[in-house]
Amino acid sequence: MPPVQAAAPDRTPLSRHTAKRATNLSLSADVLDAAKTLKINVSQVCDSHLREVVRREQERRWREEHADFIAAYNATIEAEGLPLDEWRTF
């Protein structure tokens, strides 16, 4: 059995149905002009991308905060095997 690859829990609710708040952004003029020409919803794209960046950073920080536990757990599994492994039927 391979070591555990811990996935970070979703610690901050980032629902797509949360309230919106106006903010000021500085964007490259040429890209903004092209997006408008292509009828791209800039707010929606920025929100979606920022949501993904936040999720990845939360996951990275969770793995960093719990690295010692994950390493210790994996070492235990490596040394002792999985609990109840002797009753596994697959």
C-alpha positions as a Markdown table, in Angstrom:
| # | Residue | x | y | z |
|---|---|---|---|---|
| 1 | Met | 0.0 | 0.0 | 0.0 |
| 2 | Pro | 1.5 | 3.4 | -0.9 |
| 3 | Pro | 2.0 | 6.1 | 1.7 |
| 4 | Val | -0.8 | 8.5 | 2.4 |
| 5 | Gln | -0.9 | 11.6 | 0.2 |
| 6 | Ala | -2.9 | 13.9 | 2.4 |
| 7 | Ala | -5.3 | 16.3 | 0.6 |
| 8 | Ala | -6.1 | 19.4 | 2.4 |
| 9 | Pro | -9.6 | 19.8 | 3.6 |
| 10 | Asp | -11.6 | 22.8 | 2.2 |
| 11 | Arg | -11.1 | 24.9 | 5.3 |
| 12 | Thr | -12.6 | 28.1 | 4.0 |
| 13 | Pro | -16.0 | 28.0 | 2.4 |
| 14 | Leu | -15.5 | 29.4 | -1.1 |
| 15 | Ser | -19.0 | 28.8 | -2.4 |
| 16 | Arg | -19.8 | 30.2 | -5.8 |
| 17 | His | -22.9 | 31.7 | -4.3 |
| 18 | Thr | -21.2 | 34.1 | -1.9 |
| 19 | Ala | -21.9 | 37.8 | -1.8 |
| 20 | Lys | -19.9 | 39.9 | -4.2 |
| 21 | Arg | -18.0 | 43.0 | -3.3 |
| 22 | Ala | -16.7 | 45.7 | -5.7 |
| 23 | Thr | -12.9 | 46.2 | -5.8 |
| 24 | Asn | -10.4 | 48.0 | -7.8 |
| 25 | Leu | -8.0 | 46.1 | -10.0 |
| 26 | Ser | -5.2 | 47.2 | -12.3 |
| 27 | Leu | -5.1 | 45.1 | -15.4 |
| 28 | Ser | -3.0 | 45.3 | -18.5 |
| 29 | Ala | -4.9 | 47.6 | -20.9 |
| 30 | Asp | -4.3 | 45.4 | -24.0 |
| 31 | Val | -5.6 | 42.3 | -22.3 |
| 32 | Leu | -8.6 | 44.1 | -20.9 |
| 33 | Asp | -9.4 | 45.5 | -24.3 |
| 34 | Ala | -9.1 | 42.1 | -25.9 |
| 35 | Ala | -11.3 | 40.5 | -23.2 |
| 36 | Lys | -14.0 | 43.2 | -23.8 |
| 37 | Thr | -13.8 | 42.7 | -27.6 |
| 38 | Leu | -14.3 | 39.0 | -27.0 |
| 39 | Lys | -17.2 | 39.6 | -24.6 |
| 40 | Ile | -15.4 | 37.9 | -21.7 |
| 41 | Asn | -16.8 | 38.5 | -18.3 |
| 42 | Val | -13.6 | 39.8 | -16.6 |
| 43 | Ser | -15.1 | 39.8 | -13.1 |
| 44 | Gln | -16.2 | 36.2 | -13.5 |
| 45 | Val | -12.8 | 35.1 | -14.9 |
| 46 | Cys | -10.9 | 37.0 | -12.1 |
| 47 | Asp | -13.1 | 35.5 | -9.4 |
| 48 | Ser | -12.8 | 32.0 | -10.8 |
| 49 | His | -9.0 | 32.2 | -11.1 |
| 50 | Leu | -8.5 | 33.8 | -7.7 |
| 51 | Arg | -10.7 | 31.1 | -6.2 |
| 52 | Glu | -8.5 | 28.4 | -7.6 |
| 53 | Val | -5.3 | 30.2 | -6.5 |
| 54 | Val | -6.7 | 30.6 | -2.9 |
| 55 | Arg | -7.7 | 26.9 | -2.9 |
| 56 | Arg | -4.2 | 25.7 | -4.0 |
| 57 | Glu | -2.5 | 28.0 | -1.4 |
| 58 | Gln | -4.8 | 26.7 | 1.4 |
| 59 | Glu | -3.9 | 23.2 | 0.4 |
| 60 | Arg | -0.2 | 23.9 | 0.3 |
| 61 | Arg | -0.3 | 25.5 | 3.7 |
| 62 | Trp | -2.3 | 22.6 | 5.2 |
| 63 | Arg | 0.2 | 20.1 | 3.9 |
| 64 | Glu | 3.0 | 22.2 | 5.2 |
| 65 | Glu | 1.4 | 22.5 | 8.7 |
| 66 | His | 0.7 | 18.8 | 8.9 |
| 67 | Ala | 3.9 | 17.5 | 7.2 |
| 68 | Asp | 5.3 | 16.1 | 10.5 |
| 69 | Phe | 2.1 | 14.1 | 11.2 |
| 70 | Ile | 1.9 | 12.8 | 7.6 |
| 71 | Ala | 5.6 | 11.7 | 7.6 |
| 72 | Ala | 5.2 | 10.0 | 11.0 |
| 73 | Tyr | 2.0 | 8.2 | 9.9 |
| 74 | Asn | 3.6 | 7.1 | 6.6 |
| 75 | Ala | 6.7 | 5.8 | 8.6 |
| 76 | Thr | 4.4 | 3.8 | 10.9 |
| 77 | Ile | 2.5 | 2.3 | 8.0 |
| 78 | Glu | 5.8 | 1.4 | 6.3 |
| 79 | Ala | 7.1 | -0.2 | 9.5 |
| 80 | Glu | 3.9 | -1.9 | 10.7 |
| 81 | Gly | 1.7 | -2.2 | 7.7 |
| 82 | Leu | -1.9 | -1.0 | 7.5 |
| 83 | Pro | -4.2 | -1.6 | 10.5 |
| 84 | Leu | -6.5 | -4.5 | 9.9 |
| 85 | Asp | -4.6 | -5.4 | 6.7 |
| 86 | Glu | -4.7 | -9.1 | 7.6 |
| 87 | Trp | -8.5 | -9.1 | 7.1 |
| 88 | Arg | -8.4 | -7.3 | 3.8 |
| 89 | Thr | -10.1 | -9.3 | 1.0 |
| 90 | Phe | -8.8 | -7.3 | -2.0 |
